[in-house]
């Protein structure tokens, strides 16, 4: 069984690498071995979007900015393992 892949596409012109890396670290810390990988993909033009196996879970312009770690974890959980309890992140 293949584990899900999270892709974080960020604008390198806007210097959003650190934000992207921090969110990647948050996801990897929470989902440990449940994820196959978290990819950081540099882009341009103000892009910031996150998907799980091609399913869009966050898009900066449509969702109104950047996700809080808690919200992102919930959205990734809903794709990866909808019945998983995220503890304090679900409150």
C-alpha positions, 0 to 999 in steps of 0.5 A, spaced: 500 500 500 502 506 497 502 512 503 499 519 501 504 524 498 503 531 500 505 537 495 506 544 498 507 549 492 510 555 494 512 562 491 520 562 491 519 570 489 515 571 495 520 567 500 515 563 502 520 557 503 521 557 511 513 557 511 513 551 507 518 548 510 515 549 517 508 546 515 512 540 512 515 539 519 508 540 522 505 534 518 511 530 518 511 530 526 504 529 526 503 524 521 510 520 522 509 514 518 502 515 515 505 519 509 510 517 504 513 524 503 512 531 503 514 535 497 516 542 497 515 545 490 518 552 488 514 556 484 512 563 482 507 568 482 504 568 489 502 561 489 501 557 495 497 551 495 497 544 498 495 537 496 494 530 498 495 525 492 493 531 487 487 533 491 487 540 493 487 541 500 489 549 501 490 554 496 492 561 498 487 565 494 481 561 495 482 560 502 484 567 504 491 566 506 496 561 509 493 555 513 494 555 521 497 548 522 491 546 526 487 547 520 492 544 515 492 538 519 485 537 519 484 537 512 490 532 511 487 528 516 481 528 512 484 525 506 489 520 509 485 517 515 478 521 516 477 517 523 484 519 526 483 523 532 488 529 532 488 530 539 488 537 541 488 539 534 481 537 533 478 541 539 
